[in-house]
Amino acid sequence: MANTIKMRASLSGDVTTVKALMKHPMETGLRKDKKTGEAIPAHFIQEVVCEHNGKQVMLAEWGGSISQNPYISFMFKGAKAGDTLKLSWTDNKGESDSAEEAIK
């Protein structure tokens, strides 16, 4: 899965606010296919990590109960305008994606 993350990072004072939208089906494994009646296999993001200058500033561990195309927003201190953030996710099937964004 490529190009699945849209991210913005803005600085206000000494606090950086990060907002990200991740495109992912987020299947729980409990739903059934309406045509076949068979269970749709679980497929969900398990881990989301954000790094600022190579240092982890946020870690989220998710399960199957997160909605499709999840949105996340968080804040942290210690960054400055122009610094780069890297947000990445890994799902239960081993797929992953990441995006980088400069703080504005």
All heavy atoms as an XYZ file, in Angstrom:
793
protein
N       0.852     -1.182      0.000
C       0.000      0.000      0.000
C       0.893      1.239      0.000
O       1.614      1.468      0.949
C      -0.880      0.025      1.239
C      -1.886     -1.074      1.328
S      -2.932     -0.834      2.777
C      -4.418     -1.522      2.159
N       0.841      1.988     -1.040
C       1.656      3.191     -1.112
C       0.758      4.423     -1.116
O      -0.387      4.366     -1.525
C       2.509      3.159     -2.362
N       1.322      5.533     -0.659
C       0.613      6.811     -0.638
C      -0.702      6.720      0.129
O      -1.742      7.163     -0.340
C       0.355      7.301     -2.060
C       1.625      7.473     -2.837
O       2.608      7.972     -2.316
N       1.619      7.053     -4.082
N      -0.665      6.145      1.306
C      -1.895      5.983      2.076
C      -2.005      6.954      3.244
O      -2.966      6.896      3.985
C      -2.000      4.551      2.629
O      -0.901      4.318      3.512
C      -1.986      3.528      1.510
N      -1.017      7.830      3.407
C      -1.015      8.746      4.548
C      -1.010     10.189      4.062
O      -0.178     10.575      3.249
C       0.221      8.522      5.448
C       0.269      7.091      5.954
C       0.220      9.509      6.606
C       1.558      6.739      6.701
N      -1.956     10.963      4.577
C      -1.958     12.412      4.372
C      -1.684     13.025      5.735
O      -2.401     12.722      6.696
C      -3.305     12.894      3.843
C      -3.587     12.448      2.433
C      -4.902     13.009      1.952
C      -5.207     12.524      0.550
N      -6.464     13.088      0.054
N      -0.654     13.865      5.834
C      -0.243     14.381      7.141
C       0.059     15.876      7.057
O       0.574     16.356      6.054
C       1.005     13.615      7.602
C       1.568     14.087      8.912
S       2.931     13.067      9.552
C       4.144     13.185      8.273
N      -0.253     16.563      8.150
C       0.094     17.979      8.323
C       0.657     18.167      9.718
O       0.181     17.564     10.676
C      -1.124     18.872      8.155
C      -1.618     18.912      6.741
C      -2.639     19.977      6.560
N      -3.080     19.928      5.161
C      -4.037     20.651      4.677
N      -4.689     21.462      5.458
N      -4.370     20.561      3.418
N       1.653     19.010      9.825
C       2.258     19.309     11.119
C       2.437     20.818     11.211
O       3.030     21.436     10.320
C       3.597     18.605     11.255
N       1.916     21.408     12.282
C       2.025     22.861     12.448
C       2.535     23.188     13.843
O       2.232     22.500     14.817
C       0.682     23.535     12.193
O      -0.291     23.040     13.081
N       3.303     24.255     13.914
C       3.913     24.697     15.161
C       3.189     25.927     15.675
O       2.924     26.866     14.936
C       5.387     25.015     14.908
C       6.261     25.359     16.092
C       6.375     24.162     17.036
C       7.640     25.767     15.623
N       2.845     25.910     16.966
C       2.229     27.058     17.624
C       2.926     27.220     18.964
O       2.742     26.399     19.868
C       0.730     26.827     17.815
O       0.143     27.924     18.481
N       3.758     28.263     19.069
C       4.572     28.407     20.276
C       5.606     27.305     20.294
O       6.364     27.140     19.345
N       5.614     26.498     21.354
C       6.549     25.371     21.419
C       5.848     24.022     21.246
O       6.441     22.980     21.491
C       7.348     25.394     22.728
C       6.478     25.188     23.963
O       5.245     25.344     23.863
O       7.028     24.855     25.024
N       4.576     24.054     20.822
C       3.803     22.821     20.659
C       3.558     22.546     19.169
O       3.086     23.408     18.435
C       2.446     22.915     21.394
C       1.606     21.678     21.145
C       2.664     23.124     22.884
N       3.889     21.338     18.749
C       3.636     20.896     17.373
C       2.392     20.024     17.372
O       2.278     19.094     18.163
C       4.820     20.082     16.823
O       5.992     20.896     16.867
C       4.563     19.622     15.397
N       1.458     20.355     16.491
C       0.245     19.553     16.330
C       0.361     18.779     15.024
O       0.612     19.365     13.971
C      -1.004     20.443     16.295
O      -1.076     21.191     17.510
C      -2.271     19.612     16.141
N       0.183     17.470     15.129
C       0.255     16.595     13.965
C      -1.140     16.024     13.715
O      -1.792     15.544     14.641
C       1.257     15.439     14.205
C       1.335     14.533     12.987
C       2.624     15.981     14.583
N      -1.563     16.081     12.457
C      -2.852     15.508     12.053
C      -2.591     14.610     10.863
O      -1.903     15.013      9.921
C      -3.847     16.605     11.681
C      -4.179     17.523     12.833
C      -5.121     18.623     12.422
C      -5.407     19.522     13.614
N      -6.370     20.571     13.288
N      -3.131     13.395     10.911
C      -2.882     12.450      9.818
C      -4.125     11.622      9.526
O      -4.845     11.217     10.431
C      -1.721     11.537     10.167
N      -4.323     11.363      8.252
C      -5.394     10.500      7.778
C      -4.732      9.347      7.032
O      -3.916      9.563      6.138
C      -6.330     11.272      6.842
C      -7.511     10.507      6.267
C      -8.472     10.083      7.383
C      -8.229     11.361      5.249
N      -5.067      8.128      7.440
C      -4.463      6.944      6.847
C      -5.525      6.140      6.109
O      -6.553      5.813      6.688
C      -3.822      6.083      7.939
C      -2.655      6.775      8.600
S      -2.183      6.045     10.167
C      -3.163      7.039     11.283
N      -5.262      5.831      4.856
C      -6.205      5.042      4.065
C      -5.921      3.565      4.318
O      -4.826      3.074      4.024
C      -6.048      5.380      2.587
C      -7.055      4.709      1.712
C      -6.898      5.160      0.269
C      -7.931      4.450     -0.588
N      -7.813      4.832     -1.984
N      -6.894      2.872      4.895
C      -6.730      1.447      5.213
C      -8.108      0.838      5.454
O      -8.969      1.462      6.064
C      -5.863      1.282      6.466
C      -5.329     -0.095      6.638
N      -6.083     -1.118      7.154
C      -4.111     -0.615      6.361
C      -5.340     -2.220      7.188
N      -4.139     -1.938      6.707
N      -8.347     -0.422      5.009
C      -9.675     -1.026      5.167
C     -10.075     -1.328      6.614
O     -11.260     -1.346      6.935
C      -9.593     -2.318      4.353
C      -8.148     -2.619      4.231
C      -7.441     -1.290      4.268
N      -9.112     -1.618      7.486
C      -9.366     -1.858      8.908
C     -10.490     -2.876      9.136
O     -11.493     -2.609      9.780
C      -9.670     -0.548      9.632
C      -8.551      0.472      9.566
S      -7.015     -0.059     10.318
C      -7.396      0.137     12.030
N     -10.313     -4.074      8.623
C     -11.283     -5.160      8.814
C     -11.026     -5.881     10.134
O      -9.892     -6.231     10.436
C     -11.211     -6.164      7.668
C     -11.798     -5.675      6.373
C     -13.310     -5.502      6.417
O     -13.975     -6.028      7.335
O     -13.836     -4.831      5.511
N     -12.077     -6.131     10.887
C     -11.951     -6.776     12.196
C     -11.790     -8.288     12.110
O     -11.288     -8.910     13.034
C     -13.205     -6.513     13.062
O     -14.323     -7.135     12.424
C     -13.451     -5.038     13.248
N     -12.270     -8.877     11.031
C     -12.281    -10.327     10.914
C     -13.605    -10.921     11.368
O     -13.822    -12.129     11.311
N     -14.512    -10.062     11.820
C     -15.805    -10.517     12.323
C     -16.945    -10.326     11.312
O     -18.004    -10.911     11.473
C     -16.155     -9.771     13.617
C     -15.146     -9.918     14.757
C     -15.539     -9.029     15.929
C     -15.033    -11.368     15.183
N     -16.703     -9.512     10.298
C     -17.740     -9.263      9.292
C     -17.788    -10.390      8.279
O     -16.770    -11.040      8.011
C     -17.421     -7.953      8.544
C     -18.316     -6.850      8.874
C     -17.987     -5.518      8.203
N     -17.003     -5.495      7.147
C     -17.287     -5.267      5.860
N     -18.526     -5.083      5.471
N     -16.330     -5.218      4.963
N     -18.954    -10.600      7.693
C     -19.107    -11.620      6.663
C     -19.365    -10.954      5.315
O     -20.019     -9.917      5.249
C     -20.265    -12.558      6.997
C     -19.992    -13.437      8.191
C     -21.097    -14.433      8.409
C     -20.755    -15.316      9.602
N     -21.752    -16.348      9.813
N     -18.854    -11.576      4.276
C     -19.098    -11.133      2.913
C     -20.580    -11.363      2.610
O     -21.096    -12.468      2.803
C     -18.221    -11.933      1.950
C     -18.345    -11.442      0.524
O     -19.467    -11.471     -0.030
O     -17.314    -11.048     -0.039
N     -21.279    -10.341      2.149
C     -22.719    -10.442      1.897
C     -23.058    -11.437      0.784
O     -24.106    -12.058      0.813
C     -23.296     -9.066      1.558
C     -23.293     -8.129      2.730
C     -23.857     -6.778      2.357
C     -23.796     -5.847      3.551
N     -24.306     -4.516      3.248
N     -22.159    -11.596     -0.181
C     -22.433    -12.500     -1.310
C     -22.136    -13.956     -0.965
O     -22.909    -14.838     -1.313
C     -21.613    -12.079     -2.522
C     -22.045    -10.749     -3.103
C     -21.206    -10.360     -4.296
C     -21.637     -8.993     -4.803
N     -20.787     -8.524     -5.891
N     -21.010    -14.207     -0.294
C     -20.601    -15.597     -0.041
C     -20.947    -16.092      1.355
O     -20.997    -17.293      1.590
C     -19.079    -15.751     -0.226
O     -18.400    -14.982      0.781
C     -18.647    -15.317     -1.612
N     -21.153    -15.178      2.297
C     -21.427    -15.561      3.675
C     -20.187    -15.946      4.459
O     -20.258    -16.271      5.637
N     -19.016    -15.878      3.818
C     -17.767    -16.224      4.487
C     -17.197    -15.007      5.214
O     -17.409    -13.867      4.809
C     -16.758    -16.748      3.472
C     -17.166    -18.072      2.864
C     -16.102    -18.647      1.955
O     -14.922    -18.299      2.114
O     -16.478    -19.437      1.086
N     -16.468    -15.276      6.281
C     -15.849    -14.207      7.070
C     -14.792    -13.476      6.238
O     -14.025    -14.105      5.509
C     -15.224    -14.770      8.330
N     -14.784    -12.158      6.361
C     -13.744    -11.344      5.724
C     -12.541    -11.376      6.668
O     -12.673    -11.062      7.850
C     -14.237     -9.900      5.499
C     -15.448     -9.908      4.564
C     -13.118     -9.028      4.951
C     -16.151     -8.574      4.443
N     -11.361    -11.764      6.184
C     -10.188    -11.890      7.061
C      -9.811    -10.566      7.735
O      -9.978     -9.489      7.150
C      -9.070    -12.332      6.114
C      -9.749    -12.843      4.894
C     -11.058    -12.132      4.801
N      -9.312    -10.665      8.943
C      -8.860     -9.476      9.676
C      -7.722     -8.804      8.911
O      -6.838     -9.464      8.374
C      -8.394     -9.863     11.069
N      -7.771     -7.483      8.857
C      -6.747     -6.682      8.188
C      -6.803     -5.291      8.799
O      -7.668     -4.494      8.452
C      -7.011     -6.636      6.679
C      -5.913     -5.994      5.902
N      -6.093     -5.541      4.624
C      -4.611     -5.729      6.207
C      -4.966     -5.025      4.170
N      -4.051     -5.126      5.126
N      -5.908     -5.028      9.754
C      -5.960     -3.755     10.469
C      -4.566     -3.273     10.844
O      -3.627     -4.061     10.955
C      -6.839     -3.869     11.724
C      -6.422     -4.966     12.666
C      -5.485     -4.738     13.655
C      -6.977     -6.233     12.563
C      -5.099     -5.752     14.522
C      -6.602     -7.255     13.423
C      -5.655     -7.007     14.409
N      -4.446     -1.973     11.033
C      -3.185     -1.371     11.458
C      -2.943     -1.755     12.912
O      -3.823     -1.605     13.755
C      -3.229      0.162     11.298
C      -3.339      0.542      9.818
C      -2.001      0.805     11.933
C      -3.561      2.015      9.558
N      -1.740     -2.244     13.191
C      -1.389     -2.625     14.557
C      -0.544     -1.572     15.250
O      -0.641     -1.418     16.462
C      -0.611     -3.944     14.559
C      -1.461     -5.135     14.242
C      -0.683     -6.426     14.355
O       0.404     -6.566     13.808
N      -1.240     -7.365     15.079
N       0.295     -0.876     14.495
C       1.205      0.071     15.135
C       1.385      1.313     14.273
O       1.567      1.210     13.065
C       2.563     -0.598     15.364
C       3.545      0.253     16.127
C       4.829     -0.491     16.414
O       5.717     -0.493     15.541
O       4.932     -1.073     17.505
N       1.313      2.468     14.921
C       1.572      3.750     14.276
C       2.680      4.425     15.076
O       2.602      4.506     16.299
C       0.315      4.656     14.262
C       0.611      5.972     13.557
C      -0.863      3.951     13.615
N       3.722      4.883     14.376
C       4.874      5.514     15.029
C       5.154      6.846     14.356
O       5.119      6.945     13.127
C       6.132      4.612     14.916
C       7.337      5.299     15.535
C       5.896      3.265     15.552
N       5.452      7.850     15.155
C       5.883      9.139     14.617
C       7.255      9.459     15.196
O       7.471      9.346     16.408
C       4.895     10.246     14.962
S       5.337     11.827     14.185
N       8.166      9.867     14.302
C       9.517     10.231     14.707
C       9.810     11.670     14.316
O       9.434     12.113     13.226
C      10.542      9.313     14.038
C      10.427      7.872     14.450
C      11.403      6.977     13.714
O      12.052      7.443     12.739
O      11.519      5.805     14.094
N      10.488     12.370     15.215
C      10.947     13.730     14.967
C      12.464     13.699     15.056
O      13.016     13.341     16.100
C      10.356     14.682     16.024
C      11.019     16.016     16.067
N      11.789     16.411     17.125
C      11.044     17.031     15.176
C      12.243     17.620     16.902
N      11.802     18.015     15.718
N      13.126     14.008     13.941
C      14.591     13.942     13.873
C      15.127     12.599     14.362
O      16.111     12.530     15.096
C      15.235     15.091     14.657
C      14.966     16.440     14.024
O      14.694     16.529     12.832
N      15.028     17.489     14.818
N      14.452     11.515     14.009
C      14.897     10.177     14.365
C      14.516      9.713     15.753
O      14.760      8.568     16.117
N      13.893     10.586     16.538
C      13.481     10.230     17.904
C      11.970     10.002     17.928
O      11.196     10.834     17.456
C      13.852     11.349     18.866
C      13.467     11.075     20.294
C      13.809     12.250     21.207
C      13.278     12.002     22.596
N      13.432     13.176     23.449
N      11.554      8.887     18.505
C      10.120      8.565     18.576
C       9.404      9.533     19.506
O       9.800      9.718     20.649
C       9.941      7.139     19.093
C       8.508      6.682     19.134
C       8.398      5.224     19.539
O       8.956      4.370     18.879
N       7.706      4.969     20.619
N       8.334     10.174     18.997
C       7.547     11.099     19.811
C       6.133     10.595     20.052
O       5.420     11.128     20.899
C       7.497     12.517     19.196
C       8.865     13.163     19.219
C       6.922     12.498     17.787
N       5.719      9.540     19.302
C       4.383      8.986     19.486
C       4.382      7.542     19.018
O       4.962      7.203     17.998
C       3.363      9.792     18.675
C       1.896      9.484     18.964
S       1.166      8.053     18.148
C       1.461      8.344     16.439
N       3.727      6.683     19.822
C       3.527      5.280     19.469
C       2.091      4.932     19.807
O       1.638      5.167     20.928
C       4.474      4.370     20.245
C       4.190      2.868     20.144
C       4.468      2.363     18.737
C       5.018      2.103     21.150
N       1.378      4.389     18.826
C       0.001      3.933     19.055
C      -0.068      2.463     18.669
O       0.396      2.085     17.597
C      -0.988      4.747     18.219
N      -0.633      1.654     19.549
C      -0.855      0.245     19.265
C      -2.352      0.036     19.133
O      -3.093      0.253     20.089
C      -0.253     -0.616     20.374
C       1.251     -0.504     20.433
C       1.876     -1.319     21.543
O       1.147     -1.801     22.431
O       3.107     -1.458     21.521
N      -2.781     -0.367     17.941
C      -4.194     -0.476     17.639
C      -4.617     -1.915     17.456
O      -3.798     -2.809     17.261
C      -4.521      0.285     16.353
C      -4.441      1.777     16.463
C      -4.293      2.510     17.595
C      -4.501      2.716     15.398
N      -4.271      3.843     17.298
C      -4.397      3.995     15.951
C      -4.636      2.596     14.031
C      -4.421      5.154     15.182
C      -4.661      3.735     13.263
C      -4.561      5.007     13.837
N      -5.928     -2.120     17.488
C      -6.528     -3.430     17.231
C      -7.584     -3.292     16.154
O      -7.695     -2.257     15.496
N      -8.379     -4.304     15.999
C      -9.387     -4.336     14.957
C     -10.571     -3.417     15.163
O     -11.403     -3.283     14.278
N     -10.662     -2.757     16.303
C     -11.842     -1.929     16.570
C     -11.715     -0.497     16.054
O     -12.641      0.286     16.188
C     -12.116     -1.904     18.073
O     -11.039     -1.295     18.754
N     -10.602     -0.141     15.443
C     -10.419      1.195     14.885
C     -11.132      1.255     13.530
O     -11.089      0.313     12.747
C      -8.919      1.526     14.712
C      -8.167      1.369     16.048
C      -8.712      2.909     14.128
C      -8.576      2.329     17.123
N     -11.770      2.381     13.244
C     -12.573      2.505     12.022
C     -11.728      2.545     10.753
O     -10.533      2.828     10.783
C     -13.423      3.772     12.089
O     -12.593      4.913     12.019
N     -12.401      2.289      9.645
C     -11.778      2.356      8.332
C     -11.218      3.752      8.095
O     -11.802      4.746      8.512
C     -12.830      2.017      7.276
C     -12.327      2.048      5.863
C     -13.424      1.691      4.869
O     -14.579      1.523      5.234
N     -13.067      1.595      3.624
N     -10.086      3.841      7.397
C      -9.423      5.117      7.096
C      -9.255      5.975      8.352
O      -9.799      7.076      8.444
C     -10.183      5.867      6.008
C     -10.285      5.075      4.734
O      -9.399      4.304      4.397
N     -11.376      5.238      4.020
N      -8.491      5.488      9.323
C      -8.391      6.184     10.610
C      -7.697      7.546     10.527
O      -6.790      7.758      9.714
C      -7.579      5.217     11.468
C      -6.854      4.353     10.516
C      -7.696      4.263      9.287
N      -8.142      8.430     11.395
C      -7.585      9.771     11.567
C      -6.956      9.829     12.950
O      -7.524      9.322     13.920
C      -8.715     10.803     11.453
C      -8.321     12.194     11.883
C      -7.637     13.040     11.025
C      -8.634     12.657     13.151
C      -7.279     14.320     11.415
C      -8.287     13.937     13.555
C      -7.605     14.758     12.679
O      -7.257     16.018     13.071
N      -5.783     10.444     13.037
C      -5.122     10.591     14.332
C      -4.599     12.017     14.448
O      -4.173     12.617     13.455
C      -3.982      9.557     14.500
C      -3.439      9.578     15.917
C      -2.891      9.758     13.482
C      -2.502      8.420     16.233
N      -4.674     12.555     15.649
C      -4.145     13.882     15.932
C      -3.464     13.825     17.287
O      -3.994     13.246     18.230
C      -5.271     14.917     15.939
O      -4.763     16.195     16.243
N      -2.275     14.417     17.378
C      -1.551     14.454     18.648
C      -0.635     15.669     18.661
O      -0.382     16.285     17.623
C      -0.760     13.157     18.870
C       0.270     12.880     17.811
C       1.578     13.294     17.974
C      -0.076     12.210     16.645
C       2.524     13.051     16.996
C       0.860     11.955     15.667
C       2.171     12.379     15.844
N      -0.141     16.006     19.845
C       0.738     17.154     20.023
C       1.992     16.720     20.765
O       1.953     15.785     21.561
C       0.025     18.251     20.805
C      -1.189     18.809     20.091
S      -2.016     20.101     21.019
C      -2.985     19.128     22.146
N       3.086     17.430     20.505
C       4.319     17.207     21.261
C       5.139     18.488     21.270
O       4.913     19.388     20.482
C       5.118     16.021     20.694
C       5.774     16.289     19.366
C       7.110     16.680     19.301
C       5.070     16.145     18.179
C       7.721     16.916     18.079
C       5.670     16.376     16.960
C       7.004     16.769     16.913
N       6.096     18.566     22.180
C       6.959     19.738     22.314
C       8.374     19.388     21.866
O       8.766     18.232     21.856
C       6.996     20.207     23.766
C       5.703     20.788     24.258
C       5.844     21.313     25.672
C       4.549     21.935     26.146
N       4.693     22.507     27.489
N       9.137     20.421     21.530
C      10.549     20.240     21.239
C      10.934     20.350     19.777
O      12.100     20.144     19.439
N      10.014     20.683     18.908
C      10.325     20.799     17.482
C      10.408     22.265     17.084
O       9.996     23.149     17.837
C       9.266     20.084     16.656
N      10.918     22.485     15.888
C      10.930     23.845     15.350
C      10.509     23.798     13.883
O      10.558     22.734     13.253
C      12.295     24.492     15.535
C      13.439     23.768     14.923
C      14.753     24.494     15.251
C      15.914     23.833     14.577
N      16.581     22.816     15.301
N      10.092     24.930     13.372
C       9.636     25.010     11.982
C      10.737     24.526     11.051
O      11.913     24.843     11.237
C       9.236     26.436     11.641
N      10.346     23.717     10.072
C      11.299     23.172      9.114
C      11.794     21.780      9.460
O      12.315     21.075      8.602
N      11.665     21.373     10.724
C      12.045     20.013     11.120
C      11.164     19.015     10.374
O      10.033     19.317     10.001
C      11.866     19.786     12.627
C      12.931     20.456     13.468
O      13.871     21.034     12.900
O      12.813     20.403     14.705
N      11.680     17.806     10.194
C      10.937     16.773      9.482
C      10.363     15.739     10.436
O      11.028     15.303     11.370
C      11.857     16.060      8.467
O      12.368     17.030      7.556
C      11.104     15.004      7.688
N       9.107     15.376     10.181
C       8.440     14.300     10.924
C       8.250     13.124      9.990
O       7.976     13.298      8.801
C       7.057     14.734     11.402
C       6.988     15.781     12.486
C       5.534     16.085     12.792
C       7.692     15.314     13.730
N       8.358     11.924     10.536
C       8.071     10.708      9.776
C       7.005      9.934     10.520
O       7.162      9.613     11.689
C       9.323      9.845      9.625
C       9.059      8.566      8.848
C      10.315      7.727      8.731
C      10.025      6.437      7.988
N      11.218      5.584      7.922
N       5.889      9.661      9.845
C       4.802      8.877     10.411
C       4.734      7.566      9.633
O       4.750      7.576      8.400
C       3.472      9.626     10.298
C       2.292      8.952     10.977
C       2.341      9.225     12.471
C       0.984      9.445     10.406
N       4.687      6.445     10.338
C       4.610      5.154      9.665
C       3.652      4.230     10.385
O       3.408      4.384     11.579
C       5.992      4.517      9.567
O       6.575      4.394     10.842
N       3.093      3.294      9.632
C       2.216      2.286     10.228
C       2.593      0.910      9.693
O       3.167      0.778      8.624
C       0.736      2.574      9.991
C       0.260      2.664      8.572
C      -0.050      3.802      7.883
C      -0.011      1.580      7.663
N      -0.475      3.501      6.617
C      -0.458      2.138      6.447
C       0.085      0.208      7.741
C      -0.811      1.373      5.337
C      -0.259     -0.570      6.637
C      -0.699      0.021      5.459
N       2.234     -0.115     10.492
C       2.414     -1.512     10.117
C       1.127     -2.236     10.473
O       0.572     -2.016     11.549
C       3.592     -2.156     10.880
O       4.752     -1.363     10.678
C       3.852     -3.569     10.413
N       0.653     -3.112      9.560
C      -0.591     -3.818      9.861
C      -0.345     -5.292     10.160
O       0.791     -5.769     10.128
C      -1.638     -3.608      8.761
C      -1.322     -4.276      7.439
O      -0.474     -5.188      7.395
O      -1.944     -3.901      6.423
N      -1.412     -6.003     10.473
C      -1.317     -7.405     10.884
C      -0.932     -8.350      9.751
O      -0.657     -9.525      9.994
C      -2.622     -7.873     11.544
C      -3.783     -7.919     10.574
O      -3.982     -7.008      9.772
N      -4.569     -8.973     10.649
N      -0.898     -7.851      8.523
C      -0.474     -8.678      7.390
C       0.961     -8.366      6.980
O       1.444     -8.857      5.969
C      -1.410     -8.470      6.195
C      -2.797     -9.044      6.418
C      -3.610     -8.958      5.155
C      -4.948     -9.665      5.357
N      -5.719     -9.701      4.104
N       1.621     -7.514      7.756
C       2.999     -7.156      7.455
C       3.149     -6.016      6.469
O       4.267     -5.633      6.127
N       2.056     -5.464      6.003
C       2.118     -4.316      5.103
C       2.439     -3.078      5.920
O       2.138     -3.009      7.120
C       0.792     -4.146      4.362
C       0.458     -5.305      3.456
C      -0.934     -5.216      2.843
O      -1.669     -4.247      3.144
O      -1.281     -6.107      2.063
N       3.031     -2.078      5.271
C       3.381     -0.853      5.981
C       3.439      0.310      5.000
O       3.480      0.113      3.787
C       4.729     -1.010      6.678
O       5.747     -1.249      5.728
N       3.448      1.496      5.553
C       3.611      2.710      4.761
C       4.148      3.792      5.677
O       4.042      3.691      6.915
C       2.287      3.154      4.125
C       2.497      4.169      2.995
O       3.640      4.318      2.533
O       1.512      4.795      2.589
N       4.730      4.829      5.064
C       5.215      5.949      5.852
C       5.137      7.216      5.014
O       5.037      7.160      3.789
C       6.660      5.715      6.305
O       7.522      5.627      5.188
N       5.155      8.333      5.713
C       5.130      9.645      5.062
C       5.999     10.590      5.873
O       6.113     10.451      7.083
C       3.704     10.179      4.977
N       6.606     11.534      5.178
C       7.402     12.562      5.840
C       6.811     13.925      5.510
O       6.319     14.144      4.413
C       8.861     12.484      5.395
C       9.549     11.238      5.894
C      11.048     11.258      5.638
O      11.598     12.324      5.318
O      11.664     10.194      5.782
N       6.898     14.806      6.486
C       6.321     16.137      6.341
C       7.178     17.128      7.131
O       7.592     16.828      8.260
C       4.884     16.142      6.864
C       4.167     17.462      6.745
C       3.730     17.779      5.324
O       3.591     16.855      4.507
O       3.521     18.966      5.055
N       7.414     18.293      6.561
C       8.110     19.349      7.276
C       7.128     20.097      8.163
O       5.983     20.323      7.768
C       8.769     20.309      6.291
N       7.554     20.470      9.326
C       6.710     21.227     10.262
C       6.621     22.669      9.766
O       7.625     23.288      9.449
C       7.275     21.176     11.686
C       7.316     19.724     12.179
C       6.447     22.048     12.630
C       8.052     19.535     13.486
N       5.388     23.172      9.710
C       5.170     24.559      9.250
C       4.841     25.464     10.400
O       4.306     25.085     11.377
C       4.045     24.583      8.221
C       4.421     23.823      6.977
C       3.288     23.842      5.995
C       3.687     23.012      4.784
N       2.665     22.872      3.818
